[in-house]
Every structure is written in structure tokens, then in C-alpha cells.
Amino acid sequence: MSTLNLEALLEACSSGGPSCLSSRTELAPAGGPHCAVAPAKFAATQGGVGLYSYERRFVDGVIRETVLVDSKQSQLNRAEAALLQAIADGHEILSRLPRIEVVYHRGEQEERYSDLELPHRAFDGHFRAGTIDGIPTTDHPSYQAIRNATPANARPLLEASPATLVFGGWDATRKSRQGRWRSCLVGEVIGVCADRDTAKKGGARVDPLGMQIKLSGAKLKELVEAQRSELSPNTYAKLLKESKSAKGEGVSASTLGLGGIPPNLTALAGVACERIIRSHVLSFAALRQMRFGGDAAGDTAGRALLAAIALNALARSDAELCFRANCDLVEAGPPLVTVDRRNGTVDEVGHLDIDASDMLLAAALRKAEECLSVKFDGPVLEVTGNPDVLAGVVDEEDAEQ
């Protein structure tokens, strides 16, 4: 078994190197094999309680029914969130990771969002709608350089938003010269199941004071007005309407969370899985399409730095098996990590834990500093958020109605 060190990354990021690195881990329900897990749920096209994504795939050479436990987009978001956690913890290297940030002001408070959490990364609408030093972001030379970056010279993105080069981004609203950067790291979690039968589960709420609480219209309106500042506009309007329709025996206060809810079978239940497989692929072939305005050694060092960032994010997100309620998983065995050696040959390499990935990232950064004069000094571009965007925020509940 070979070791995934800086020399191996530099080889992989050089012309003719391996196509990709693959990591596969067998997972299992934390409560035991008899426990069902809650897969990723997707919105139904026309009402309903949602849908699971079922597919037929080859598993050990046999076509099997599978269910998507965690999507590719979600896995990338978890990797980014793991980097953000390390940055928040003041990690020696990751806190220096270049990034773009937008700042929104709510009175005395400010809210910051970076390209590691906004969906379109460097090209997100929150950046484009804001200003930099009083200049519209899209007119500012620093941001224009980022938008004009190409695979032939991706240095502006490497120095301002390496997250975009690792996790992907698309400058979709630009009328020409749209930046389209595919994600170099992809991954998903699937469950191997018996069929596509999805049972329903029940939910209930018990109020120790009483299963039903009714108020007169006047009393309900009093409570609503007292809580108005904490209610969404649609909930407030709904409750006011209910208070006006109250008759002799009063109206249920369940919308305010008062009273119980009887058991029902309306929500999607979990899925029984024979196996749960987490897989990731880091494409060296995609990384090798990028150049950074240096010589061959500098370009290779820049690619290796991006690969080290991806592997660090992967090690951190793999260590946190936190998905959603009723989907608590454990590792059923160690990850199998392989590197393609072309012509059908693969090498097994040792799995990188967080400490090892930190050491690899430090070595890759030193190499990029030496060969490409790259500097990692934390946020390099701060955008002032557009107050009209902030004022236009609608609660999820209101957006759906």
C-alpha cells in the first residue's frame, strides 16, 4: 500500500498522471441492521409529502434497487461546512484560506456569508448585487478579474476563491464569457434496498394541559398581537382570519402550538437497506486542465494545492457522520482508497485522517508558495450586501404559500 504524500499529489497533477482518486466506505445504521434510515427527501412535483430518489445500479456486478441517502450536492455542502468549522475554530492553515465574503447589516449587527456557503460560490448573486468600496461589485476590477479567469489562467480564482475551483461554480447570468468550473470532487451515499416500497410513519404531539385548547376569537387575537413580531406574515394573517371566524365554542389554538396532535400516518418512513455505501472521486484529470500563469512546475504545484484542499475537506466531512434525523450511521469498515494508474491498474493508498490531511495541506501550500508565489492570507474580497436583498427575505413558510 502506497502513501498519499506531496510527491504523489505532484505526480498526479502532472501531465499523464493518474485520472482520479476514489474513496469508498461501507456504512451501517447506528442502531443495528434492523433499523431503517431516512434517505434524502425531495419535493413532490405536485403537493404531497415528498419523494425519495430510487435508482437501479450495478452493485457487485448485479443490478439492484438503490435509494439516494445523500446527494452529490449535499456531500459537497458537507465538505464545505467542514472547512468552515475549521476556519471558525481558528485552524492555522484553513483560517488563511482565501475567500470572498458578503456582509449584511441588521442595525448594529452584521451577518457574513462566504463563497464556502453561498450556492454559486464566487459567482453568487449576493456578491453581484453588492458593492465593493462603494462601487457595484460587477464593476470592480478585483471582481472582474475573478469573473474573467479561465482554465488557461485560473490564478485570480486560486488567490480569491479556491473553493470555486475545487467544488465548482457557474457564472450563469453573465451574457458572455461565462465561467463554468466543474467540481473536481464529487461524492454520494446510497443504500441498497429490496424494492421501492415506501411506508408511511406517524407523528403525534401530546400537550399535558389538554389535547385540544380552544379560545374565543378575542382571546386568540390578543395572543396573536402579543406575538406578532415573532410570527411570519402568513401565520399572522392565518391566525387573524381564524380569530374572526371563531363562534360560540371558540377556535383551536393549535396553530400557536397549543394542544396536542393525534397520531397519524402521513410522513415518509425510513427505508431498510442491506448495505449503505459512501463514495467519493477526486478528479486529477479535471485539475490538470487548469493553469495559473506560471511555468509547468508552478502549475503542478497549484493543482496539488487544490487537491490537498479537497482531500482535507473530505477527511473532515467523512469524520462527521451527521446527516438528518433518523439517519444516524456508523462506519462498517475502513475506507478503501485507490488511485488510478491508467490502463486498468489501480493502487490502494492509505486513508487520510484529519491530522494527515493537515500535514499534506501544509506541504502543498509551502510548495505553491515556493513555485507559484501563492499567498494565503484569509478573506481577500469583502462585499457590502445590498440592503434591498436583505429586506426582500421571505420566510420559507411564506415562500411556499
C-alpha positions in Angstrom: 0.0 0.0 0.0 1.5 3.3 -1.1 1.3 6.6 0.8 -0.6 9.7 -0.3 2.0 12.3 0.2 3.0 15.5 -1.6 5.2 13.7 -4.1 2.2 11.5 -5.0 0.0 14.6 -5.4 2.6 16.3 -7.6 2.8 13.2 -9.8 -1.0 13.0 -10.1 -1.2 16.7 -11.0 1.5 16.4 -13.8 0.7 15.6 -17.4 -0.1 12.0 -17.9 -0.7 11.3 -14.3 -3.5 9.2 -12.7 -7.0 10.1 -13.7 -8.6 10.1 -10.3 -8.6 9.1 -6.6 -11.6 7.1 -5.4 -12.7 6.5 -1.8 -15.4 4.0 -0.8 -16.7 3.3 2.7 -19.3 0.8 3.9 -21.7 2.4 6.4 -24.4 0.9 8.6 -27.3 2.1 10.7 -26.1 3.0 14.1 -29.0 1.2 15.8 -28.2 -2.1 14.0 -29.1 -3.7 10.7 -32.8 -3.9 11.6 -33.1 -0.1 11.7 -34.4 1.8 8.7 -32.7 5.0 7.6 -34.2 8.3 6.4 -32.9 9.0 2.9 -32.7 12.4 1.3 -36.2 13.7 0.6 -37.1 15.7 -2.5 -40.1 18.0 -3.0 -43.0 16.4 -4.8 -43.8 17.9 -8.2 -47.5 18.4 -7.2 -48.1 18.6 -3.5 -47.7 15.5 -1.4 -45.3 14.8 1.4 -42.1 14.5 -0.7 -40.3 11.8 -2.6 -37.2 9.5 -2.2 -34.9 9.1 -5.2 -34.7 5.4 -6.2 -32.4 4.1 -9.0 -31.3 0.7 -10.3 -27.5 0.3 -10.2 -24.8 -2.3 -10.5 -23.8 -3.5 -7.1 -21.1 -6.2 -7.1 -22.0 -7.0 -10.7 -25.7 -7.3 -10.1 -28.5 -4.8 -10.9 -30.0 -3.8 -7.5 -32.6 -1.3 -6.3 -30.9 1.6 -4.5 -32.1 4.7 -2.7 -30.2 8.0 -2.5 -29.2 8.6 1.1 -27.2 11.8 0.4 -26.8 13.6 -2.9 -23.8 14.8 -4.7 -24.7 18.4 -3.9 -25.3 17.7 -0.3 -21.9 15.9 0.1 -20.1 18.9 -1.4 -22.0 21.2 1.0 -20.9 19.0 3.9 -17.3 19.2 2.8 -17.5 23.0 2.6 -19.2 23.1 6.0 -16.4 21.1 7.5 -13.9 23.7 6.2 -16.0 26.5 7.6 -16.0 24.8 11.0 -12.2 24.6 10.9 -12.0 28.2 9.9 -14.3 29.2 12.8 -12.1 27.2 15.1 -9.1 29.3 14.0 -7.2 26.4 12.2 -3.7 27.5 11.5 -3.8 27.0 7.7 -7.5 26.8 6.8 -8.2 30.2 8.5 -5.9 31.6 5.9 -7.9 30.1 3.0 -8.7 32.9 0.5 -12.4 33.6 0.2 -14.9 36.2 -0.8 -17.3 37.4 1.9 -20.6 39.4 1.7 -21.6 41.4 4.8 -25.2 42.3 5.5 -26.0 44.9 8.3 -29.1 44.5 10.5 -28.9 47.6 12.7 -25.9 47.2 15.0 -25.4 43.5 13.9 -23.7 42.1 10.8 -24.1 38.8 9.0 -21.2 37.4 7.0 -21.5 34.7 4.3 -18.6 33.4 2.3 -18.1 31.5 -1.0 -17.9 28.4 1.1 -21.6 28.6 2.0 -23.3 30.6 -0.8 -24.7 28.2 -3.5 -22.9 29.7 -6.6 -19.6 30.3 -4.8 -17.6 33.1 -6.4 -20.4 33.9 -8.8 -23.2 34.1 -6.3 -26.0 36.7 -6.7 -25.3 38.1 -3.2 -21.9 39.1 -4.3 -23.0 40.5 -7.7 -25.8 42.6 -6.1 -23.5 44.2 -3.6 -20.8 46.8 -3.7 -17.0 47.0 -3.0 -15.7 50.3 -1.7 -18.9 51.9 -2.9 -18.5 50.5 -6.4 -21.0 47.9 -7.8 -19.3 44.6 -7.4 -19.6 43.7 -11.1 -17.8 47.0 -12.0 -15.0 46.5 -9.5 -11.6 45.5 -11.1 -10.9 42.8 -8.5 -14.2 41.0 -9.1 -14.0 41.4 -12.9 -10.6 39.6 -12.8 -12.2 36.7 -10.9 -15.1 36.5 -13.5 -12.6 36.7 -16.4 -10.5 33.8 -15.1 -10.2 30.8 -17.5 -8.6 27.4 -17.3 -5.7 28.9 -19.3 -5.1 31.2 -16.3 -7.2 30.4 -13.2 -4.8 32.3 -10.9 -7.4 35.1 -9.9 -9.7 32.3 -8.6 -6.9 30.4 -6.9 -6.0 33.6 -5.0 -9.5 34.7 -4.2 -11.8 31.7 -4.2 -10.1 28.3 -4.4 -13.4 26.8 -3.2 -14.9 27.6 -6.6 -12.1 25.6 -8.4 -12.5 22.6 -6.0 -16.3 22.5 -5.6 -17.4 24.1 -8.9 -19.2 27.2 -10.0 -21.1 28.6 -12.9 -21.4 32.4 -13.8 -24.8 31.6 -15.3 -26.2 35.1 -15.5 -23.4 36.7 -17.4 -24.3 37.4 -21.1 -20.8 36.2 -22.4 -17.6 34.7 -21.1 -19.5 32.7 -18.5 -17.1 30.9 -16.1 -18.0 27.2 -15.9 -16.0 25.3 -13.4 -16.9 21.7 -12.8 -16.4 20.3 -9.3 -13.2 18.3 -9.0 -14.5 16.5 -6.0 -17.8 14.6 -6.2 -19.5 12.1 -3.8 -22.7 10.5 -2.7 -24.2 8.0 -0.2 -26.5 5.3 -1.5 -28.5 2.5 0.2 -29.0 -0.9 -1.4 -32.7 -1.9 -0.7 -35.2 -4.6 -1.6 -37.7 -2.6 -3.6 -39.2 0.9 -4.0 -42.0 0.4 -1.4 -42.1 3.4 0.8 -44.1 3.1 4.0 -45.6 5.9 6.0 -44.8 6.8 9.5 -46.9 8.6 12.2 -46.3 11.6 14.3 -48.1 13.0 17.3 -47.8 15.7 19.9 -49.1 15.5 23.5 -49.9 18.6 25.4 -50.0 17.8 29.1 -52.6 20.5 29.7 -55.1 19.1 27.2 -55.3 17.6 23.7 -57.5 20.4 22.5 -57.3 24.0 23.6 -60.0 26.4 22.2 -60.0 30.2 22.6 -62.6 32.8 21.9 -61.9 35.0 18.9 -61.0 37.9 21.1 -58.5 35.9 23.2 -56.9 34.3 20.2 -56.4 37.8 18.6 -54.9 39.0 21.9 -52.3 36.2 21.8 -51.6 36.8 18.1 -51.0 40.5 18.6 -48.7 39.9 21.6 -46.5 37.5 19.5 -46.8 39.4 16.2 -43.1 40.3 16.0 -42.2 36.6 16.1 -44.8 35.3 13.7 -44.3 35.0 9.9 -46.7 37.3 7.8 -48.6 34.3 6.5 -49.1 32.7 10.0 -50.2 36.1 11.4 -52.7 36.5 8.6 -54.0 33.0 9.1 -54.5 33.4 12.8 -56.3 36.7 12.4 -58.6 35.0 10.0 -59.2 32.2 12.4 -59.9 34.6 15.3 -62.6 36.3 13.2 -64.3 33.0 12.3 -64.5 31.9 16.0 -68.0 31.0 17.1 -69.6 30.1 20.4 -67.3 27.2 21.4 -64.2 29.1 20.3 -61.4 28.1 17.8 -58.5 25.7 18.1 -55.2 27.3 19.1 -53.1 24.5 17.5 -51.5 27.0 15.0 -49.9 28.7 18.0 -48.6 25.3 19.3 -51.2 24.8 21.9 -53.0 21.5 22.3 -52.0 18.0 21.0 -51.9 16.3 17.6 -53.4 12.8 17.4 -51.2 10.1 15.8 -51.4 9.9 12.0 -49.6 8.1 9.1 -48.8 10.9 6.7 -45.0 11.3 6.7 -42.5 9.3 4.7 -41.0 6.4 6.7 -37.4 5.2 6.6 -36.0 2.6 4.1 -34.5 -0.7 5.1 -31.0 -1.0 3.5 -29.0 -4.2 3.1 -25.9 -2.0 2.5 -25.0 1.7 2.7 -22.1 2.8 0.5 -20.4 6.2 0.6 -18.2 7.0 -2.4 -16.1 10.0 -3.4 -14.0 10.7 -6.5 -11.3 13.4 -6.8 -10.5 14.0 -10.5 -6.9 14.7 -11.2 -7.8 14.9 -14.9 -10.1 17.9 -14.1 -7.4 19.6 -12.1 -4.8 19.2 -14.9 -7.0 21.4 -17.1 -6.1 24.4 -15.0 -3.1 26.6 -15.3 -2.1 29.6 -13.2 0.2 31.8 -15.2 3.4 30.1 -14.1 5.8 27.5 -15.5 5.0 23.8 -15.6 6.3 23.3 -12.0 4.2 26.2 -10.7 1.0 25.0 -12.5 1.6 21.5 -11.0 2.0 23.0 -7.5 -1.2 25.0 -7.9 -3.1 21.9 -8.8 -1.6 19.9 -6.0 -2.7 22.6 -3.5 -6.3 22.4 -4.8 -6.1 18.6 -4.4 -4.9 19.0 -0.9 -7.8 21.3 0.0 -10.2 18.8 -1.5 -8.7 15.9 0.5 -8.7 18.0 3.7 -12.4 18.8 3.2 -13.1 15.2 2.6 -11.2 13.9 5.7 -13.1 16.4 7.8 -16.6 15.7 6.4 -16.1 12.0 6.4 -15.3 12.2 10.2 -18.7 13.7 10.9 -21.4 11.2 10.1 -24.2 13.7 10.7 -27.0 13.6 8.1 -30.5 14.1 9.3 -32.9 12.8 12.0 -33.4 9.0 11.8 -30.3 8.7 9.7 -27.6 8.0 12.2 -24.8 5.9 10.6 -21.5 4.3 11.6 -18.6 3.1 9.6 -18.8 -0.7 9.0 -15.2 -0.8 7.9 -12.2 1.4 6.9 -12.4 3.4 3.7 -10.9 1.8 0.6 -8.9 4.5 -1.2 -7.4 3.8 -4.6 -5.6 5.8 -7.2 -6.0 5.0 -10.9 -2.7 4.1 -12.6 -4.1 4.0 -16.1 -4.7 1.0 -18.4 -6.9 -0.7 -15.8 -4.3 -0.6 -13.0 -5.1 0.8 -9.6 -3.1 1.3 -6.4 -4.5 1.2 -2.9 -3.4 4.1 -0.8 -3.7 4.8 2.9 -6.8 6.7 4.0 -6.0 10.3 5.2 -7.4 11.2 8.6 -7.6 14.9 9.6 -4.1 15.1 11.0 -2.6 13.5 7.9 -4.6 15.7 5.6 -3.5 18.8 7.6 0.2 17.8 7.1 -0.4 17.2 3.4 -2.1 20.6 3.0 0.8 22.4 4.8 3.3 20.7 2.5 1.2 21.6 -0.6 0.9 25.2 0.5 4.7 25.5 1.0 5.3 24.1 -2.5 2.8 26.5 -4.1 4.4 29.4 -2.2 7.8 28.3 -3.5 6.9 27.6 -7.1 4.0 29.9 -7.7 4.4 32.7 -5.1 0.8 31.9 -3.9 -0.2 33.7 -0.6 -3.0 32.5 1.6 -4.0 35.4 4.0 -7.7 34.8 4.6 -10.5 36.8 3.1 -9.3 38.8 0.1 -12.5 40.5 -1.0 -15.3 41.9 1.2 -18.6 42.8 -0.5 -21.2 45.1 1.2 -24.5 43.3 0.8 -27.4 45.1 -0.9 -29.9 46.2 1.8 -32.8 45.7 -0.7 -31.8 42.0 -0.9 -31.9 41.7 2.9 -35.3 43.5 3.0 -36.7 41.0 0.4 -36.0 37.9 2.5 -39.2 35.8 2.9 -39.6 33.0 5.4 -39.6 29.6 3.9 -43.2 29.1 5.1 -44.3 32.2 3.3 -42.4 31.4 0.2 -44.3 28.1 -0.2 -47.7 29.6 0.1 
